[in-house]
Amino acid sequence: MISAGYAVILPFHPLLATNTVSTNCITPQVCQSLEKIGVLELLPDGGRKISQDGQRDLDRIATSVVEEQKEEEEEEEEAEEDGEEDDE
């Protein structure tokens, strides 16, 4: 990474150092960690899939993110309306 003519040296990180160029960007270490916390489960053929608990957790996270975005948009709209009222 080059910035303003100077080389930026990034610290070594083992998860980023493996499989960075391959088409399979998710490292085995990440998959194993997700298996340990129950988000992924190992299939008999050696593959992995999202577990029911993992899907439920991901759905809950996605719902909370969407709700928070809606709240922020509503706050921005209220702030814009208040600004327009002050101009009048």
MODELLER restraints for C-alpha pairs under 7 A, 6 or more apart:
rsr = mdl.restraints
at = mdl.atoms
rsr.add(forms.Gaussian(group=physical.xy_distance, feature=features.Distance(at['CA:1:A'], at['CA:7:A']), mean=6.39, stdev=0.5))
rsr.add(forms.Gaussian(group=physical.xy_distance, feature=features.Distance(at['CA:1:A'], at['CA:8:A']), mean=5.81, stdev=0.5))
rsr.add(forms.Gaussian(group=physical.xy_distance, feature=features.Distance(at['CA:2:A'], at['CA:8:A']), mean=5.91, stdev=0.5))
rsr.add(forms.Gaussian(group=physical.xy_distance, feature=features.Distance(at['CA:15:A'], at['CA:27:A']), mean=6.87, stdev=0.5))
rsr.add(forms.Gaussian(group=physical.xy_distance, feature=features.Distance(at['CA:18:A'], at['CA:27:A']), mean=6.76, stdev=0.5))
rsr.add(forms.Gaussian(group=physical.xy_distance, feature=features.Distance(at['CA:19:A'], at['CA:25:A']), mean=5.77, stdev=0.5))
rsr.add(forms.Gaussian(group=physical.xy_distance, feature=features.Distance(at['CA:19:A'], at['CA:27:A']), mean=6.33, stdev=0.5))
rsr.add(forms.Gaussian(group=physical.xy_distance, feature=features.Distance(at['CA:34:A'], at['CA:40:A']), mean=5.53, stdev=0.5))
rsr.add(forms.Gaussian(group=physical.xy_distance, feature=features.Distance(at['CA:35:A'], at['CA:41:A']), mean=5.67, stdev=0.5))
rsr.add(forms.Gaussian(group=physical.xy_distance, feature=features.Distance(at['CA:38:A'], at['CA:51:A']), mean=6.87, stdev=0.5))
rsr.add(forms.Gaussian(group=physical.xy_distance, feature=features.Distance(at['CA:38:A'], at['CA:53:A']), mean=6.90, stdev=0.5))
rsr.add(forms.Gaussian(group=physical.xy_distance, feature=features.Distance(at['CA:38:A'], at['CA:54:A']), mean=6.32, stdev=0.5))
rsr.add(forms.Gaussian(group=physical.xy_distance, feature=features.Distance(at['CA:39:A'], at['CA:50:A']), mean=5.81, stdev=0.5))
rsr.add(forms.Gaussian(group=physical.xy_distance, feature=features.Distance(at['CA:39:A'], at['CA:51:A']), mean=5.55, stdev=0.5))
rsr.add(forms.Gaussian(group=physical.xy_distance, feature=features.Distance(at['CA:39:A'], at['CA:53:A']), mean=6.45, stdev=0.5))
rsr.add(forms.Gaussian(group=physical.xy_distance, feature=features.Distance(at['CA:39:A'], at['CA:54:A']), mean=3.83, stdev=0.5))
rsr.add(forms.Gaussian(group=physical.xy_distance, feature=features.Distance(at['CA:40:A'], at['CA:48:A']), mean=6.33, stdev=0.5))
rsr.add(forms.Gaussian(group=physical.xy_distance, feature=features.Distance(at['CA:40:A'], at['CA:49:A']), mean=5.48, stdev=0.5))
rsr.add(forms.Gaussian(group=physical.xy_distance, feature=features.Distance(at['CA:40:A'], at['CA:50:A']), mean=4.43, stdev=0.5))
rsr.add(forms.Gaussian(group=physical.xy_distance, feature=features.Distance(at['CA:40:A'], at['CA:51:A']), mean=5.20, stdev=0.5))
rsr.add(forms.Gaussian(group=physical.xy_distance, feature=features.Distance(at['CA:40:A'], at['CA:54:A']), mean=6.57, stdev=0.5))
rsr.add(forms.Gaussian(group=physical.xy_distance, feature=features.Distance(at['CA:41:A'], at['CA:48:A']), mean=5.57, stdev=0.5))
rsr.add(forms.Gaussian(group=physical.xy_distance, feature=features.Distance(at['CA:41:A'], at['CA:49:A']), mean=5.55, stdev=0.5))
rsr.add(forms.Gaussian(group=physical.xy_distance, feature=features.Distance(at['CA:41:A'], at['CA:50:A']), mean=6.21, stdev=0.5))
rsr.add(forms.Gaussian(group=physical.xy_distance, feature=features.Distance(at['CA:41:A'], at['CA:51:A']), mean=5.65, stdev=0.5))
rsr.add(forms.Gaussian(group=physical.xy_distance, feature=features.Distance(at['CA:42:A'], at['CA:48:A']), mean=4.59, stdev=0.5))
rsr.add(forms.Gaussian(group=physical.xy_distance, feature=features.Distance(at['CA:42:A'], at['CA:49:A']), mean=6.70, stdev=0.5))
